[in-house]
Amino acid sequence: MSTATVCVAAFRNLADLLIQAGADQADVETTTGLQLQDLNNPDERISIRYLVKLEQAAPELTKNSAIALEIGQLCSVDGSQSGIMGYIAAHSPTIGVGFRQAIRYSNLLSDSIHLELREGTCNAEFIYARDDPEHFTMQSIELAFANTISILKILGWSEFSVLEVHFQYAAPDYLNVYQKYFGKNLYFEQEENRIVFPIDILKQTSPRAQPYVGEILIKHADELVERLSPQKSFSMLVREKIVKGLPCGLVDVNRVATELNISRQTLYRRLKEEDTTFQELLEQIRKKMAADYLKTKNYSINEVAFLLGFSEASTFNRAFNRWYGKNPKTFQMTYFSSFK
């Protein structure tokens, strides 16, 4: 089981919005196993499993299937709903800088999310994902995208509309609500969750930005990052050794244990304490890195197989099919065709 965390600010924001939308506080607390009165420090960390539980239960708690989309419109332009990461983005000089700062400090929101901004000639793309499939929920994408678009409209121009929105999952029954908030150009069962919008909006100044406040917030954020860095879990240390050894084919558990100056049995035991195994970590890393490599044009499929420590391309192909339900070549062709 993952040791990923999320800041209390993100959890409390969702809980408070659900209660405002009609959810009973006692039900929220029973569902998550947390008492809201105990969550007063926005920078405190809790397991992301609590947030995932709340997201999954949100439709039932409010008797509204589209609740994540609806509360995503109730955004605060001061960024308070995303903790310090949101405040920094809101006090950045331009929307583009705000995006980049949000990505830079995204680990302060959660160490399980992946944010990316791609800038082309005419369009830009914002990508949102959670690294571990166990943490994926439709509600997280709905909330993040509805919130992002709402803030862009407020900070950019009221007539702003996205060009396309892509989702990894199938179209829901309440498609009309998606069209209300995102427009008609919706694509489901895609490789990524991404918003495509005119790149010009990135140049827009943030009307509420206060540079002095932004500098103070960045200093505080850097301190929080420093505080988080030494608190690496044992599984994170093992991950680092795996990533370093993959291109050399050095992913043997005995070698990793030796590099950490412990026995193989100790390595197994400590990973078990964090509800994971060496093989699970290796599989997760290879899966993510395979997709990342193939999303560039820098490596052939054979080179990707080598970089991931596979002795043969055929073994890599079988593993990739298991992970993504298609072979690497098809995955790559589909990905790049989406930009045409």
C-alpha positions as CSV (number, residue, x, y, z in Angstrom):
1,M,0.0,0.0,0.0
2,S,1.3,3.5,-0.9
3,T,2.8,5.9,1.7
4,A,1.8,9.0,-0.4
5,T,0.4,12.0,1.5
6,V,-1.7,15.1,0.9
7,C,-1.8,18.4,2.7
8,V,-4.6,18.9,5.2
9,A,-5.7,22.1,3.3
10,A,-6.7,20.0,0.3
11,F,-8.6,17.5,2.4
12,R,-10.4,20.1,4.5
13,N,-11.3,22.1,1.4
14,L,-13.1,19.2,-0.1
15,A,-14.8,18.2,3.2
16,D,-16.0,21.7,3.8
17,L,-17.3,22.2,0.3
18,L,-19.2,18.8,0.5
19,I,-20.8,19.9,3.8
20,Q,-21.8,23.2,2.2
21,A,-23.4,21.2,-0.6
22,G,-25.5,19.2,1.9
23,A,-23.3,16.4,3.1
24,D,-23.6,15.6,6.8
25,Q,-20.4,16.3,8.8
26,A,-20.9,13.2,10.8
27,D,-21.1,11.1,7.6
28,V,-18.0,12.7,6.2
29,E,-16.1,11.9,9.4
30,T,-17.4,8.3,9.5
31,T,-16.5,7.8,5.9
32,T,-13.0,9.0,6.2
33,G,-12.3,8.0,9.8
34,L,-11.0,11.6,10.6
35,Q,-12.4,14.2,12.9
36,L,-12.4,17.6,11.1
37,Q,-11.8,19.5,14.4
38,D,-8.4,17.8,14.6
39,L,-7.3,19.1,11.2
40,N,-6.4,22.7,11.8
41,N,-2.9,23.0,10.4
42,P,-3.2,23.4,6.6
43,D,0.5,22.3,6.0
44,E,0.1,19.1,8.0
45,R,0.3,15.9,6.0
46,I,-2.1,12.9,6.1
47,S,-2.3,9.8,4.0
48,I,-3.8,10.4,0.6
49,R,-6.1,7.4,1.2
50,Y,-8.3,9.6,3.3
51,L,-8.8,12.0,0.4
52,V,-9.4,9.2,-2.0
53,K,-12.1,7.8,0.3
54,L,-13.8,11.2,0.5
55,E,-13.7,11.7,-3.3
56,Q,-15.2,8.3,-4.0
57,A,-18.0,8.9,-1.4
58,A,-18.8,12.5,-2.5
59,P,-21.6,11.6,-4.9
60,E,-23.3,9.4,-2.3
61,L,-22.7,11.9,0.6
62,T,-24.4,14.7,-1.4
63,K,-26.8,12.6,-3.5
64,N,-25.3,14.2,-6.6
65,S,-23.3,12.3,-9.2
66,A,-21.8,15.5,-10.6
67,I,-20.9,17.1,-7.2
68,A,-17.2,17.3,-8.0
69,L,-17.8,19.3,-11.1
70,E,-20.2,21.7,-9.3
71,I,-18.0,22.4,-6.3
72,G,-15.1,22.8,-8.7
73,Q,-16.7,26.1,-9.8
74,L,-16.7,27.4,-6.2
75,C,-13.0,28.2,-6.5
76,S,-11.2,30.8,-4.4
77,V,-9.0,33.0,-6.6
78,D,-6.6,33.6,-3.6
79,G,-5.5,29.9,-4.0
80,S,-6.5,29.0,-0.4
81,Q,-8.2,25.8,-1.5
82,S,-4.9,24.2,-2.5
83,G,-2.8,25.3,0.5
84,I,0.4,27.2,0.0
85,M,0.8,25.9,-3.6
86,G,-2.4,27.7,-4.5
87,Y,-1.5,30.9,-2.7
88,I,1.8,31.0,-4.6
89,A,0.2,30.5,-8.0
90,A,-2.4,33.2,-7.2
91,H,0.3,35.7,-6.3
92,S,2.5,35.0,-9.4
93,P,2.9,37.9,-11.9
94,T,1.3,36.1,-14.8
95,I,-0.9,33.0,-15.2
96,G,1.9,31.2,-17.0
97,V,4.2,31.8,-14.0
98,G,1.4,30.7,-11.7
99,F,1.1,27.4,-13.6
100,R,4.8,26.8,-13.4
101,Q,5.0,27.6,-9.7
102,A,2.0,25.3,-9.0
103,I,3.9,22.5,-10.8
104,R,7.2,23.3,-8.9
105,Y,5.5,23.1,-5.5
106,S,2.9,20.4,-6.3
107,N,4.5,18.0,-3.8
108,L,3.4,20.3,-1.1
109,L,-0.2,19.5,-2.1
110,S,0.5,15.8,-2.5
111,D,3.4,13.6,-3.5
112,S,1.0,11.5,-5.5
113,I,0.0,14.0,-8.2
114,H,1.7,14.8,-11.5
115,L,1.2,18.2,-13.0
116,E,2.6,19.3,-16.4
117,L,2.3,22.3,-18.6
118,R,3.1,21.9,-22.3
119,E,3.5,25.0,-24.4
120,G,3.2,24.9,-28.2
121,T,3.0,27.6,-30.8
122,C,-0.7,28.4,-30.5
123,N,-2.0,26.2,-27.7
124,A,-1.0,25.0,-24.3
125,E,-1.9,21.9,-22.4
126,F,-2.3,21.3,-18.7
127,I,-2.0,17.6,-17.6
128,Y,-3.2,16.2,-14.3
129,A,-2.6,12.7,-13.1
130,R,-2.0,10.7,-10.0
131,D,1.1,8.5,-10.1
132,D,-0.4,5.5,-8.3
133,P,-3.5,3.9,-10.0
134,E,-4.9,3.1,-6.5
135,H,-5.3,6.9,-5.9
136,F,-7.2,7.6,-9.2
137,T,-10.8,8.8,-8.9
138,M,-13.0,10.4,-11.5
139,Q,-13.9,13.0,-8.9
140,S,-10.3,14.2,-8.5
141,I,-10.1,14.9,-12.3
142,E,-13.5,16.6,-12.3
143,L,-12.6,18.8,-9.4
144,A,-9.2,19.7,-10.6
145,F,-10.3,20.5,-14.1
146,A,-13.4,22.4,-13.1
147,N,-11.4,24.4,-10.6
148,T,-8.6,25.1,-13.1
149,I,-10.9,26.4,-15.8
150,S,-12.9,28.5,-13.4
151,I,-9.8,30.2,-12.1
152,L,-8.5,30.8,-15.7
153,K,-11.8,32.5,-16.5
154,I,-11.6,34.7,-13.5
155,L,-7.9,35.6,-13.9
156,G,-7.9,35.7,-17.7
157,W,-11.0,36.8,-19.4
158,S,-14.6,35.9,-18.7
159,E,-15.2,34.7,-22.3
160,F,-12.3,32.3,-22.1
161,S,-13.2,28.8,-23.2
162,V,-11.1,25.7,-23.6
163,L,-10.4,24.1,-26.9
164,E,-10.4,20.5,-25.9
165,V,-10.6,18.4,-22.7
166,H,-9.4,14.8,-22.5
167,F,-10.2,12.2,-19.9
168,Q,-8.8,8.8,-19.3
169,Y,-12.1,7.3,-18.3
170,A,-15.4,6.6,-20.2
171,A,-18.0,9.2,-20.5
172,P,-20.3,9.4,-17.5
173,D,-24.1,9.4,-17.5
174,Y,-24.2,13.1,-16.6
175,L,-22.4,14.1,-19.8
176,N,-24.6,17.2,-20.1
177,V,-22.9,18.6,-17.0
178,Y,-19.5,18.1,-18.5
179,Q,-20.7,20.0,-21.6
180,K,-22.0,22.8,-19.4
181,Y,-18.7,23.4,-17.8
182,F,-16.1,22.2,-20.4
183,G,-17.9,22.8,-23.7
184,K,-18.5,20.3,-26.5
185,N,-15.0,19.2,-27.5
186,L,-14.7,16.4,-25.0
187,Y,-12.7,13.2,-25.5
188,F,-13.0,10.2,-23.2
189,E,-10.9,7.0,-22.8
190,Q,-7.8,8.9,-23.7
191,E,-4.1,8.4,-22.7
192,E,-4.1,11.4,-20.4
193,N,-6.3,13.9,-18.5
194,R,-5.5,17.2,-20.2
195,I,-7.0,20.6,-20.9
196,V,-6.0,22.3,-24.2
197,F,-6.4,26.1,-24.3
198,P,-5.0,29.1,-26.2
199,I,-1.4,29.8,-25.1
200,D,-2.1,33.6,-25.0
201,I,-3.8,33.2,-21.6
202,L,-0.5,32.3,-20.1
203,K,0.7,35.9,-20.7
204,Q,-2.2,37.4,-18.9
205,T,-1.3,39.2,-15.7
206,S,-2.8,38.0,-12.4
207,P,-4.9,41.0,-11.2
208,R,-4.8,40.1,-7.5
209,A,-1.1,39.2,-7.4
210,Q,1.0,40.9,-4.8
211,P,4.8,40.4,-5.5
212,Y,5.9,41.0,-1.9
213,V,3.4,38.4,-0.6
214,G,4.5,36.0,-3.3
215,E,8.1,36.3,-2.2
216,I,7.2,35.5,1.4
217,L,5.1,32.5,0.3
218,I,7.9,31.1,-1.8
219,K,10.3,31.4,1.1
220,H,7.9,29.5,3.3
221,A,7.3,26.9,0.6
222,D,11.0,26.3,0.2
223,E,11.2,25.7,4.0
224,L,8.4,23.2,3.8
225,V,10.1,21.4,0.9
226,E,13.3,21.2,2.9
227,R,11.3,19.8,5.8
228,L,9.7,17.2,3.6
229,S,13.0,16.1,1.9
230,P,14.7,14.3,4.8
231,Q,11.5,12.4,5.7
232,K,11.8,10.0,2.8
233,S,10.2,6.7,3.4
234,F,12.2,3.5,3.1
235,S,10.3,2.6,-0.1
236,M,11.3,6.0,-1.6
237,L,15.0,5.2,-0.9
238,V,14.5,1.8,-2.7
239,R,12.8,3.6,-5.6
240,E,15.8,5.9,-6.0
241,K,18.1,2.9,-6.2
242,I,15.9,1.1,-8.7
243,V,15.7,4.2,-11.0
244,K,19.5,4.7,-10.8
245,G,20.2,1.1,-11.7
246,L,17.6,0.5,-14.4
247,P,19.7,1.7,-17.4
248,C,22.5,-0.5,-16.3
249,G,20.3,-3.5,-15.7
250,L,21.2,-3.4,-12.0
251,V,17.7,-4.0,-10.5
252,D,18.5,-7.1,-8.6
253,V,17.1,-7.0,-5.0
254,N,20.4,-8.2,-3.6
255,R,22.3,-5.4,-5.2
256,V,19.8,-2.8,-3.9
257,A,20.0,-4.2,-0.4
258,T,23.8,-4.1,-0.6
259,E,23.7,-0.4,-1.7
260,L,21.5,0.3,1.3
261,N,23.9,-1.6,3.6
262,I,21.2,-4.0,4.8
263,S,20.3,-7.7,4.2
264,R,17.8,-8.8,1.6
265,Q,15.6,-10.1,4.4
266,T,15.7,-6.7,6.1
267,L,14.8,-5.0,2.8
268,Y,11.8,-7.3,2.4
269,R,10.7,-6.7,6.0
270,R,10.9,-2.9,5.9
271,L,9.0,-2.7,2.6
272,K,6.3,-5.0,4.0
273,E,6.0,-2.5,6.9
274,E,5.1,0.1,4.3
275,D,2.6,-2.3,2.6
276,T,4.6,-2.8,-0.6
277,T,7.2,-5.2,-2.1
278,F,10.3,-4.8,-4.2
279,Q,8.6,-6.3,-7.3
280,E,5.6,-3.8,-6.9
281,L,8.0,-0.8,-6.8
282,L,9.9,-2.1,-9.8
283,E,6.7,-2.6,-11.7
284,Q,5.3,0.8,-10.9
285,I,8.6,2.6,-11.8
286,R,8.9,0.7,-15.1
287,K,5.3,1.4,-16.1
288,K,5.6,5.1,-15.5
289,M,9.0,5.5,-17.1
290,A,8.0,3.5,-20.1
291,A,5.2,5.9,-20.9
292,D,7.4,8.9,-20.2
293,Y,10.1,7.7,-22.6
294,L,7.6,6.9,-25.3
295,K,6.0,10.3,-25.1
296,T,9.3,11.7,-26.5
297,K,10.8,11.1,-29.8
298,N,14.3,10.6,-28.4
299,Y,14.3,6.8,-28.0
300,S,13.4,3.8,-30.1
301,I,11.3,1.1,-28.5
302,N,14.4,-1.1,-28.2
303,E,16.2,1.7,-26.4
304,V,13.3,2.2,-24.0
305,A,13.4,-1.6,-23.2
306,F,17.2,-1.3,-22.5
307,L,16.7,1.8,-20.3
308,L,14.2,0.0,-18.2
309,G,16.4,-3.0,-17.6
310,F,14.7,-5.5,-19.9
311,S,17.1,-8.0,-21.5
312,E,14.9,-8.3,-24.6
313,A,12.5,-6.0,-26.4
314,S,9.9,-8.9,-26.6
315,T,9.8,-9.1,-22.8
316,F,9.3,-5.3,-22.6
317,N,6.5,-5.5,-25.2
318,R,4.6,-8.1,-23.1
319,A,5.0,-6.1,-19.9
320,F,3.8,-2.9,-21.7
321,N,0.7,-4.7,-23.0
322,R,-0.1,-5.8,-19.5
323,W,0.2,-2.3,-18.2
324,Y,-1.6,-0.3,-20.9
325,G,-3.5,-2.9,-22.9
326,K,-1.7,-2.0,-26.1
327,N,1.8,-2.5,-27.5
328,P,4.4,0.3,-27.2
329,K,4.3,1.3,-30.9
330,T,0.5,1.7,-30.9
331,F,0.7,3.7,-27.6
332,Q,3.3,6.1,-29.1
333,M,1.4,6.5,-32.4
334,T,-1.8,7.3,-30.6
335,Y,-0.1,9.8,-28.3
336,F,1.5,11.8,-31.1
337,S,-1.5,11.7,-33.3
338,S,-3.4,13.6,-30.7
339,F,-1.3,16.7,-31.4
340,K,-2.2,16.8,-35.1
